[in-house]
Amino acid sequence: MKSQIPVVLLACGSFNPITNMHLRLFEVARDHLHQTVMNTDIEFPVHSQKSILCNFQTEYDVIFTGHDPSVTLSGSTLVFPAVPELKLLCGADVLKTFQTPNLWKDAHIQEIVEKFGVVCVSRTGHNPKEYISGSPILQRYRHNIHLAREPVQNELSSTYIRWALSQGHSVKYLLPDAVISYIKDHNLYTRDSSWKDSSSQRNEGKTD
């Protein structure tokens, strides 16, 4: 039997606020890697710190999506039985930003895709294969870019969540309950709060 290889997925973004679809990225990526990369011989615990995601000042929250009992938690550090592989996890909209002038340095893009790799989850209105073919760097290291398909298409975005909250609309089941509680406790994204969106109108097409 092959040795299991721990993989850590790192997602970056503003998470303003974090939604259930942000968390869903990890589940889709896990299923894709299990099914296509190493014939399910791959396990990857995914950890997230609430204070990073939405300024929670509570306990460190660990989500073992791979259910690997060999991975333990020591304080705020995950301890792996072997050196894990680190990969960037993103939606197709983020992959598109690799083409945005002056946003990413070519050297940084190459370091990400060459040394670590990317797991990119599909998103409505985006063609990640086209983004890869249109970038010499991504094309060169396309073998290290894993394209995962999200079977449940959803237009949920943080932009919409901010708009809905500013209108006093319910966002239950769109965000984790703990995030909703934090938003209410701190009076965030309301008309009377100090937060101001760059767009005062609903914009479902915007990705963030």
Secondary structure, 3 states (H helix, E strand, C coil): CCCCEEEEEEECCCCCCCCHHHHHHHHHHHHHHHHHCCCCCEECCEEECHHHHHCCCCCCEEECCCCCCCCEEECCEEECCCCCEEEEEEEHHHHHHHHCCCCCCHHHHHHHHHHHCEEEECCCCCCHHHHHHCCHHHHHCHHHEEEECCCCCCCCCHHHHHHHHHCCCCCECCECHHHHHHHHHCCCCCCCCCCCCCCCCCCCCCCC
